[in-house]
Amino acid sequence: QVQLVESGGGLVRPGGSLRLSCGGSGFTFSRYRMSWYRQAPGKERELVASFTTGGSTNYADFVKGRFTISRDNAKNTVYLQMNSLKPEDTAVYYCKAVLIIGGVAYWGQGTQVTVSS
């Protein structure tokens, strides 16, 4: 059974940092392109950061220079290091796994990030 579990969310002050983790099980992690999305209340889910099929990284303009996506295939885990957080970063953050060949996609349940003073 494929499972993605996010963790690391919480309440942080503006300018602070958080590191999100997404652990995968039930599938061959290295065969999947991993990405992070977020959804704020009343807004559509949007892409935050991702790995391309070739393994390089891609970031939304609103997080460039502040967020870093990384992965550890040995641990079946993808990370999102978030620095210089802003109130507008408040959202539920989801990880997504897409099979590189075939396109099957899986989502985690999400982790809440709240940036507030």
C-alpha positions as CSV (number, residue, x, y, z in Angstrom):
1,Q,0.0,0.0,0.0
2,V,1.5,3.3,-1.1
3,Q,1.7,5.9,1.7
4,L,3.1,9.4,2.0
5,V,3.3,11.0,5.4
6,E,4.3,14.6,5.9
7,S,5.6,16.0,9.2
8,G,7.4,19.0,10.5
9,G,4.7,21.6,10.2
10,G,3.7,24.0,13.0
11,L,3.5,27.5,14.2
12,V,6.5,29.8,13.5
13,R,7.1,33.5,13.7
14,P,7.8,35.6,10.6
15,G,11.4,35.2,9.6
16,G,11.6,31.8,11.1
17,S,12.4,28.4,9.6
18,L,10.8,25.0,9.4
19,R,11.9,21.7,7.8
20,L,9.1,19.5,6.4
21,S,9.6,15.9,5.8
22,C,7.7,13.5,3.6
23,G,8.3,9.8,4.1
24,G,7.2,7.3,1.5
25,S,6.4,3.6,1.8
26,G,4.9,0.9,-0.4
27,F,6.7,2.0,-3.6
28,T,10.1,2.3,-5.1
29,F,10.9,5.9,-4.0
30,S,13.7,6.5,-6.6
31,R,11.3,5.9,-9.5
32,Y,9.1,8.8,-8.5
33,R,9.4,12.5,-9.1
34,M,8.8,14.2,-5.8
35,S,7.3,17.6,-5.3
36,W,5.8,19.9,-2.6
37,Y,2.5,21.8,-3.0
38,R,0.6,24.0,-0.7
39,Q,-3.0,25.1,-0.3
40,A,-4.0,28.2,1.7
41,P,-7.6,28.7,2.9
42,G,-9.9,29.7,0.0
43,K,-7.1,29.2,-2.6
44,E,-6.2,26.5,-5.0
45,R,-3.4,24.1,-4.4
46,E,-0.2,25.4,-5.9
47,L,3.2,24.0,-6.7
48,V,6.0,25.1,-4.3
49,A,9.0,23.0,-5.4
50,S,9.8,19.9,-7.3
51,F,12.4,17.7,-8.8
52,T,12.4,17.5,-12.6
53,T,12.6,14.1,-14.4
54,G,16.3,14.8,-14.8
55,G,16.8,15.3,-11.1
56,S,17.3,19.1,-11.0
57,T,15.1,21.3,-8.9
58,N,12.4,23.8,-9.7
59,Y,10.8,26.4,-7.5
60,A,7.8,28.7,-7.6
61,D,8.9,32.3,-7.8
62,F,7.4,33.1,-4.4
63,V,9.8,30.8,-2.6
64,K,13.0,31.1,-4.7
65,G,15.9,31.8,-2.5
66,R,14.0,30.9,0.7
67,F,13.0,27.2,0.3
68,T,15.1,24.2,-0.6
69,I,13.8,20.8,-1.7
70,S,16.0,17.8,-1.2
71,R,15.6,14.0,-1.1
72,D,17.2,11.0,0.5
73,N,16.3,7.9,-1.6
74,A,17.9,5.6,1.0
75,K,15.5,6.9,3.6
76,N,12.5,7.2,1.1
77,T,12.2,10.8,2.2
78,V,11.8,14.2,0.6
79,Y,12.4,17.4,2.5
80,L,11.4,21.0,2.3
81,Q,13.7,23.5,4.1
82,M,11.8,26.7,4.6
83,N,13.6,29.8,5.7
84,S,12.6,33.5,6.0
85,L,9.0,32.4,6.4
86,K,6.3,35.0,5.8
87,P,2.7,35.1,6.9
88,E,1.6,34.4,3.3
89,D,3.4,31.1,3.5
90,T,0.7,29.9,5.8
91,A,-1.0,26.9,4.2
92,V,-1.3,23.1,4.4
93,Y,1.8,21.6,2.7
94,Y,1.4,18.4,0.7
95,C,4.0,16.2,-0.9
96,K,3.3,14.5,-4.2
97,A,4.9,11.5,-5.8
98,V,4.6,10.9,-9.6
99,L,5.8,7.8,-11.2
100,I,8.4,8.9,-13.7
101,I,7.3,6.3,-16.3
102,G,3.5,6.0,-16.2
103,G,2.5,9.1,-14.4
104,V,0.6,7.5,-11.5
105,A,0.4,10.1,-8.7
106,Y,0.1,9.9,-4.9
107,W,-0.5,12.6,-2.3
108,G,0.2,12.8,1.3
109,Q,-2.4,14.0,3.9
110,G,-0.7,17.4,4.4
111,T,0.9,19.2,7.3
112,Q,-0.2,22.6,8.5
113,V,2.3,25.5,8.5
114,T,1.2,28.7,10.2
115,V,3.4,31.8,10.1
116,S,2.2,34.4,12.6
117,S,3.6,36.7,15.3
